[in-house]
Amino acid sequence: MKKKLIYLSALFGILLMTGSCGNKLDLYPYSAMSPKAVTPSDLPALRLGMYNDMQNDPGVYAFILFDLLGGDIHTASGAPFDLINTILSPLNSMVGGGWNGYYGALFQVNNVIGVCEDMELSAARNRTLGEAYYFRAYIYYSLVTRWGRVPIFGKNTLDKPFRDPVEDVWEFIEDDLDAALSLLTTSANYYYVSADAATALKARVMLSQGKMTQAASLAESLITSGKYKLDTFEKIFRKQANTEIIFAFENLSEESTNNISDLFYSYAHPNKGQGSYRVSQQLVNAYVATDKRKDISIINIVGTDCVNKYPSGQTGKDPVIISRIAEMYLISAEAQGRVNGLPRLNELRNFRGLSFISVTSDDQFIEAILEERRLELMGENFRYYDLVRTNKAIEKLGIKSHQTLLPIPGRELQYNTNLEPNLGY
């Protein structure tokens, strides 16, 4: 992606709207080039503009929100779990910014889908359309796991929406992923969406719905494909060639507004950082001495434990990984259940320097899965929703039942009376 393509959204009139959450759903472009006027020669630029909006519109907190809510991260002055009550407010900027950003990106993606559907078949058209379907599925996965019932937009509209049932949202996601899989093949590298990226996301979607047979089958298809294998954390999180990443946003400095590392590193690190968030002592203690992940996952900077997976600090930007093969091991293990899934779990543990474990009950197995996901995927935006989807959040985080969903942003409720708040907020 080139820096000059950052402004493609403006060129095509895709995100020229006011900044309010309500207007993101109102989807009114003040100045627009008609999608009908886009030609096949414009597709590469339109495509990269879509990638840029998907990377940037949801905002930096969208990529770490489930870590901030997961109990293992706290502020410099606070304690673990303090962030939960701070963030879970209809007035919180992370809540409003995430909602606003996902629907803003959706407007771009829907425009790309509309443009491509009106074009004659070609390899470029099919690839771009498949990527757009993947991105729309990813947007709605992000929305439904945060807010539950959300408005579904298959096409952009000026109507003020109602919230659709959760079951309909999941069905919409599955349909888009199936459409993506029918169009996508391989990609130039893992910074572009491939059929494998759609398969990985679909495995996650199936697991989230408790569709275990399908989740296991999809995850196993990637594990056994021969294309991917477990790799060292140093390669994965230090931007080295590796065999693990399936899809990531490249997040280049010249085109990105997302600097995760700046929020995690303290200013005492050589690369500097704001030091907004720290790692809890409980999480530090959870990594045993033989765990090969620890040094890349956590760094102690002058007595402060910080997330270390994003190493650039204020000197640059780091890739944001969306899917990698270790997650597929964990999905396969969980979806296959205690008897058949334990070997996959132990295979991952052994590669990371841990001993094999045995469990005697299904509950022990789920606890083992959750703990391994906690250690493997720390800082990659999973923990809170992992606890929510396994019905462990209330117990482990001490939250109230309504806090298993985010609040609908207050400004959105004011702007659109067809929406209703999540109960309890």
Secondary structure per residue as TSV (DSSP state, phi and psi in degrees):
chain	resnum	aa	ss	phi	psi
A	1	M	-	360.0	137.4
A	2	K	-	-103.3	150.4
A	3	K	G	-57.5	-38.0
A	4	K	G	-64.1	-18.6
A	5	L	G	-83.1	-6.5
A	6	I	G	-55.9	-32.0
A	7	Y	G	-94.0	15.4
A	8	L	H	-65.6	-32.1
A	9	S	H	-59.8	-40.9
A	10	A	H	-66.5	-40.9
A	11	L	H	-56.8	-43.3
A	12	F	T	-94.5	5.1
A	13	G	T	67.7	32.3
A	14	I	S	-88.7	-31.2
A	15	L	S	-128.9	29.0
A	16	L	-	-85.8	77.8
A	17	M	S	-133.7	169.7
A	18	T	-	-73.4	168.8
A	19	G	S	-84.5	-4.6
A	20	S	S	-72.8	153.1
A	21	C	H	-59.1	-41.5
A	22	G	H	-59.7	-41.3
A	23	N	H	-69.5	-22.5
A	24	K	H	-65.6	-33.7
A	25	L	H	-86.5	-24.0
A	26	D	H	-72.5	-28.7
A	27	L	T	58.3	47.1
A	28	Y	-	-105.5	113.7
A	29	P	-	-86.2	125.7
A	30	Y	S	-72.7	-30.1
A	31	S	S	-141.4	122.9
A	32	A	-	-141.8	143.9
A	33	M	-	-95.0	124.9
A	34	S	-	-58.5	134.7
A	35	P	G	-54.9	-28.1
A	36	K	G	-64.6	-22.2
A	37	A	G	-85.6	-8.4
A	38	V	-	-75.7	132.7
A	39	T	-	-107.1	165.9
A	40	P	G	-55.1	-31.6
A	41	S	G	-67.9	-19.1
A	42	D	G	-84.4	-11.3
A	43	L	H	-57.6	-46.1
A	44	P	H	-57.2	-41.8
A	45	A	H	-68.6	-43.4
A	46	L	H	-62.2	-40.2
A	47	R	H	-61.5	-48.4
A	48	L	H	-69.7	-29.8
A	49	G	H	-63.1	-37.6
A	50	M	H	-64.0	-44.3
A	51	Y	H	-58.7	-43.0
A	52	N	H	-62.7	-43.8
A	53	D	H	-67.6	-39.4
A	54	M	H	-62.8	-36.5
A	55	Q	H	-72.3	-39.2
A	56	N	H	-104.6	-34.6
A	57	D	T	-59.9	-43.6
A	58	P	T	-65.3	-19.7
A	59	G	-	90.9	161.0
A	60	V	G	-61.6	-35.3
A	61	Y	G	-70.6	-22.0
A	62	A	G	-61.6	-27.5
A	63	F	G	-88.7	-6.1
A	64	I	T	-133.5	6.0
A	65	L	H	-57.8	-43.9
A	66	F	H	-69.6	-20.6
A	67	D	H	-74.5	-42.9
A	68	L	H	-64.1	-31.0
A	69	L	T	-91.7	-2.5
A	70	G	T	-89.4	0.0
A	71	G	T	90.4	-7.9
A	72	D	S	-103.2	-3.8
A	73	I	E	-122.9	140.2
A	74	H	E	-141.8	168.5
A	75	T	E	-78.3	169.7
A	76	A	S	-60.4	-33.0
A	77	S	S	-104.8	-8.0
A	78	G	S	-102.3	-169.8
A	79	A	-	-124.0	161.4
A	80	P	T	-50.8	141.9
A	81	F	T	83.2	-14.1
A	82	D	H	-63.0	-32.9
A	83	L	H	-65.3	-27.2
A	84	I	H	-59.6	-53.4
A	85	N	H	-70.9	-27.1
A	86	T	H	-70.2	-45.4
A	87	I	H	-77.8	-39.1
A	88	L	S	-79.9	66.0
A	89	S	S	-134.4	140.5
A	90	P	T	-59.2	-18.2
A	91	L	T	-98.7	-2.6
A	92	N	-	-69.6	137.6
A	93	S	H	-68.9	-29.4
A	94	M	H	-66.1	-38.4
A	95	V	H	-67.6	-51.6
A	96	G	H	-66.2	-40.5
A	97	G	H	-66.1	-37.0
A	98	G	H	-66.3	-48.1
A	99	W	H	-58.3	-49.7
A	100	N	H	-60.0	-43.9
A	101	G	H	-69.4	-41.1
A	102	Y	H	-66.0	-40.7
A	103	Y	H	-73.4	-28.8
A	104	G	H	-64.9	-44.5
A	105	A	H	-64.2	-35.8
A	106	L	H	-61.1	-39.2
A	107	F	H	-59.8	-42.6
A	108	Q	H	-63.0	-47.5
A	109	V	H	-63.2	-43.8
A	110	N	H	-63.1	-35.2
A	111	N	H	-64.5	-41.1
A	112	V	H	-63.5	-42.5
A	113	I	H	-60.7	-44.6
A	114	G	H	-62.3	-42.2
A	115	V	H	-61.5	-48.0
A	116	C	H	-67.0	-38.2
A	117	E	H	-64.5	-24.9
A	118	D	T	-88.8	-2.3
A	119	M	S	-96.9	157.2
A	120	E	-	-68.1	153.1
A	121	L	-	-62.1	136.8
A	122	S	-	-162.5	165.4
A	123	A	H	-62.4	-41.9
A	124	A	H	-66.7	-42.4
A	125	R	H	-62.6	-46.5
A	126	N	H	-64.7	-41.9
A	127	R	H	-62.1	-48.0
A	128	T	H	-64.2	-41.9
A	129	L	H	-65.3	-41.8
A	130	G	H	-62.1	-41.0
A	131	E	H	-63.7	-40.2
A	132	A	H	-64.4	-41.8
A	133	Y	H	-62.7	-40.9
A	134	Y	H	-59.6	-48.2
A	135	F	H	-63.6	-37.8
A	136	R	H	-66.1	-38.6
A	137	A	H	-63.0	-41.9
A	138	Y	H	-63.9	-42.3
A	139	I	H	-58.3	-48.6
A	140	Y	H	-72.4	-29.6
A	141	Y	H	-61.6	-44.0
A	142	S	H	-63.8	-39.1
A	143	L	H	-70.0	-47.9
A	144	V	H	-69.2	-32.2
A	145	T	H	-76.4	-16.1
A	146	R	H	-95.7	-48.0
A	147	W	H	-114.1	-6.0
A	148	G	S	76.1	-118.2
A	149	R	S	-67.9	126.2
A	150	V	B	-139.5	157.3
A	151	P	-	-67.0	131.7
A	152	I	-	-96.6	126.3
A	153	F	-	-117.6	101.9
A	154	G	S	-76.6	-23.6
A	155	K	S	-141.3	154.6
A	156	N	-	-68.6	144.6
A	157	T	-	-149.7	158.1
A	158	L	S	-91.5	-5.6
A	159	D	S	-67.8	148.7
A	160	K	-	-84.8	121.8
A	161	P	-	-84.9	159.2
A	162	F	-	-99.0	164.4
A	163	R	-	-83.4	134.5
A	164	D	B	-91.7	155.0
A	165	P	-	-60.3	148.7
A	166	V	H	-57.0	-40.6
A	167	E	H	-60.8	-37.2
A	168	D	H	-69.3	-35.2
A	169	V	H	-65.4	-45.4
A	170	W	H	-62.3	-39.5
A	171	E	H	-64.1	-40.1
A	172	F	H	-61.9	-42.2
A	173	I	H	-62.1	-47.5
A	174	E	H	-61.3	-42.2
A	175	D	H	-62.3	-42.1
A	176	D	H	-65.9	-38.1
A	177	L	H	-68.0	-37.5
A	178	D	H	-64.0	-39.5
A	179	A	H	-65.0	-41.1
A	180	A	H	-62.3	-43.2
A	181	L	H	-65.4	-27.8
A	182	S	H	-74.8	-14.2
A	183	L	H	-114.4	-27.9
A	184	L	-	-89.6	154.8
A	185	T	-	-130.8	-126.6
A	186	T	-	-85.9	172.3
A	187	S	-	-128.9	166.3
A	188	A	S	-61.2	-37.4
A	189	N	S	-163.8	179.1
A	190	Y	T	-76.6	5.5
A	191	Y	T	-89.6	3.2
A	192	Y	S	-125.4	149.1
A	193	V	-	-70.4	136.1
A	194	S	-	-126.0	175.0
A	195	A	H	-61.1	-34.9
A	196	D	H	-65.2	-36.5
A	197	A	H	-63.1	-40.4
A	198	A	H	-66.5	-38.3
A	199	T	H	-63.7	-43.0
A	200	A	H	-63.1	-43.7
A	201	L	H	-66.1	-38.4
A	202	K	H	-65.7	-37.2
A	203	A	H	-59.5	-42.4
A	204	R	H	-64.5	-41.3
A	205	V	H	-63.5	-43.2
A	206	M	H	-65.5	-42.6
A	207	L	H	-60.3	-41.8
A	208	S	H	-61.7	-29.3
A	209	Q	H	-92.7	-1.6
A	210	G	T	77.8	17.8
A	211	K	-	-88.8	77.3
A	212	M	H	-70.1	-39.3
A	213	T	H	-60.4	-47.1
A	214	Q	H	-66.6	-40.6
A	215	A	H	-60.7	-46.4
A	216	A	H	-63.6	-42.8
A	217	S	H	-62.6	-43.6
A	218	L	H	-66.5	-45.0
A	219	A	H	-63.4	-42.5
A	220	E	H	-65.2	-33.1
A	221	S	H	-62.1	-31.5
A	222	L	H	-81.9	-39.7
A	223	I	H	-62.4	-40.8
A	224	T	T	-93.4	3.2
A	225	S	S	-71.1	-20.5
A	226	G	S	85.1	-4.6
A	227	K	S	-84.9	-25.6
A	228	Y	-	-131.1	150.6
A	229	K	-	-153.5	158.6
A	230	L	-	-58.8	142.4
A	231	D	-	-136.5	174.3
A	232	T	-	-76.5	148.3
A	233	F	H	-62.0	-32.9
A	234	E	H	-60.1	-40.3
A	235	K	H	-71.5	-43.1
A	236	I	H	-64.0	-45.1
A	237	F	T	-107.5	14.5
A	238	R	T	-125.0	26.1
A	239	K	T	54.9	41.4
A	240	Q	-	-103.4	158.3
A	241	A	-	-57.4	132.0
A	242	N	-	-148.6	165.9
A	243	T	S	-105.2	13.5
A	244	E	-	-106.4	-39.8
A	245	I	E	-71.7	133.0
A	246	I	E	-98.5	-43.7
A	247	F	E	-153.3	139.2
A	248	A	E	-149.1	152.8
A	249	F	E	-81.8	128.7
A	250	E	-	-67.1	-35.1
A	251	N	-	60.7	46.1
A	252	L	-	-64.3	145.1
A	253	S	T	-57.1	-39.5
A	254	E	T	-73.6	-10.8
A	255	E	T	-125.6	-3.3
A	256	S	-	-108.7	145.4
A	257	T	-	-106.9	7.2
A	258	N	-	-106.6	109.0
A	259	N	-	-119.8	90.1
A	260	I	H	-66.4	-42.1
A	261	S	H	-60.3	-34.9
A	262	D	H	-60.9	-30.4
A	263	L	H	-78.4	-27.0
A	264	F	H	-96.4	-41.8
A	265	Y	S	-73.9	145.4
A	266	S	-	-85.8	167.9
A	267	Y	T	-69.2	-16.4
A	268	A	T	-75.7	-13.4
A	269	H	S	-69.7	146.5
A	270	P	T	-55.2	-31.2
A	271	N	T	-90.3	-1.2
A	272	K	-	65.8	163.6
A	273	G	-	177.7	162.9
A	274	Q	-	-73.6	-25.2
A	275	G	-	65.4	37.1
A	276	S	-	-68.7	-30.5
A	277	Y	E	-132.6	143.9
A	278	R	E	-122.3	159.9
A	279	V	E	-91.1	136.5
A	280	S	-	-69.2	152.2
A	281	Q	H	-63.3	-32.2
A	282	Q	H	-61.5	-39.7
A	283	L	H	-71.5	-41.1
A	284	V	H	-56.3	-44.7
A	285	N	H	-69.7	-20.6
A	286	A	H	-72.3	-22.4
A	287	Y	S	-84.1	117.5
A	288	V	-	-77.8	167.3
A	289	A	T	-61.7	-31.4
A	290	T	T	-85.5	-4.3
A	291	D	-	-70.8	115.0
A	292	K	T	-70.6	-9.9
A	293	R	T	-85.7	-19.5
A	294	K	H	-60.6	-49.2
A	295	D	H	-65.9	-32.1
A	296	I	H	-82.7	-24.0
A	297	S	H	-81.4	-40.0
A	298	I	E	-134.8	138.0
A	299	I	E	-129.2	138.3
A	300	N	E	-95.3	118.0
A	301	I	E	-112.2	102.3
A	302	V	T	51.0	48.3
A	303	G	T	89.4	-1.8
A	304	T	E	-112.4	126.3
A	305	D	E	-85.6	123.0
A	306	C	E	-126.7	153.4
A	307	V	E	-64.1	133.7
A	308	N	-	-118.3	8.2
A	309	K	S	-76.7	-14.9
A	310	Y	S	-119.5	97.0
A	311	P	T	-89.8	-2.8
A	312	S	T	-79.6	-20.5
A	313	G	T	57.0	-130.4
A	314	Q	T	-94.3	8.2
A	315	T	S	-90.5	-10.4
A	316	G	-	176.0	-162.1
A	317	K	-	-124.5	154.3
A	318	D	-	-116.4	150.3
A	319	P	-	-57.2	151.5
A	320	V	E	-113.5	109.7
A	321	I	E	-78.7	129.1
A	322	I	E	-98.0	-43.8
A	323	S	E	-141.4	138.8
A	324	R	E	-144.7	165.7
A	325	I	H	-68.9	-27.2
A	326	A	H	-60.7	-36.5
A	327	E	H	-62.3	-36.2
A	328	M	H	-65.8	-36.9
A	329	Y	H	-59.1	-44.6
A	330	L	H	-70.5	-37.3
A	331	I	H	-64.8	-46.8
A	332	S	H	-60.0	-45.1
A	333	A	H	-61.2	-49.5
A	334	E	H	-64.2	-43.0
A	335	A	H	-70.3	-32.3
A	336	Q	H	-76.7	-20.2
A	337	G	H	89.5	176.0
A	338	R	H	-56.4	-48.2
A	339	V	H	-70.0	-51.4
A	340	N	H	-88.2	-22.4
A	341	G	H	-89.5	-21.3
A	342	L	H	-58.5	-39.5
A	343	P	H	-58.9	-39.6
A	344	R	H	-64.5	-42.2
A	345	L	H	-61.3	-45.4
A	346	N	H	-68.6	-30.9
A	347	E	H	-62.0	-44.7
A	348	L	H	-65.0	-47.1
A	349	R	H	-57.9	-44.8
A	350	N	H	-62.1	-40.7
A	351	F	H	-64.6	-32.1
A	352	R	T	-86.9	4.7
A	353	G	T	94.3	14.4
A	354	L	-	-106.5	158.1
A	355	S	-	-79.6	158.7
A	356	F	-	-65.4	148.7
A	357	I	-	-121.6	159.5
A	358	S	-	-127.3	148.7
A	359	V	-	-131.0	152.9
A	360	T	S	-113.9	-1.2
A	361	S	S	-147.6	160.5
A	362	D	H	-64.2	-35.8
A	363	D	H	-66.6	-41.3
A	364	Q	H	-61.1	-37.5
A	365	F	H	-64.6	-45.7
A	366	I	H	-62.8	-39.3
A	367	E	H	-61.5	-40.9
A	368	A	H	-65.7	-40.6
A	369	I	H	-61.8	-47.8
A	370	L	H	-63.0	-39.0
A	371	E	H	-67.5	-38.7
A	372	E	H	-68.3	-38.6
A	373	R	H	-64.2	-38.3
A	374	R	H	-58.4	-44.3
A	375	L	H	-78.9	-41.1
A	376	E	H	-71.2	-42.4
A	377	L	S	-107.6	13.0
A	378	M	T	-54.6	133.3
A	379	G	T	80.7	5.9
A	380	E	S	-115.4	13.9
A	381	N	S	80.0	47.8
A	382	F	-	-126.9	-33.3
A	383	R	H	-56.4	-52.9
A	384	Y	H	-58.0	-49.6
A	385	Y	H	-70.4	-29.6
A	386	D	H	-57.8	-41.5
A	387	L	H	-73.1	-35.6
A	388	V	H	-65.5	-49.5
A	389	R	H	-70.2	-22.4
A	390	T	T	-98.4	10.5
A	391	N	T	59.5	35.3
A	392	K	-	-111.4	-5.3
A	393	A	H	-66.4	-42.9
A	394	I	H	-62.9	-43.6
A	395	E	H	-68.4	-48.8
A	396	K	H	-84.0	-29.3
A	397	L	H	-101.7	-12.4
A	398	G	-	69.1	26.2
A	399	I	-	-89.2	167.5
A	400	K	-	-86.2	161.1
A	401	S	G	-58.7	-36.3
A	402	H	G	-72.1	-16.1
A	403	Q	G	-82.9	8.0
A	404	T	G	-80.7	-3.8
A	405	L	S	-127.1	152.6
A	406	L	-	-78.0	154.7
A	407	P	-	-73.5	146.6
A	408	I	-	-66.7	133.0
A	409	P	-	-55.1	135.8
A	410	G	H	-59.4	-39.1
A	411	R	H	-66.6	-33.7
A	412	E	H	-66.4	-39.3
A	413	L	H	-65.8	-36.3
A	414	Q	H	-68.2	-40.7
A	415	Y	H	-73.7	-37.5
A	416	N	-	-124.4	100.9
A	417	T	T	-74.3	-5.9
A	418	N	T	-74.8	-19.8
A	419	L	S	-82.7	159.3
A	420	E	-	-132.4	148.4
A	421	P	-	-71.8	157.1
A	422	N	-	-68.1	138.0
A	423	L	T	-57.2	138.0
A	424	G	T	101.1	-15.8
A	425	Y	-	-103.9	360.0
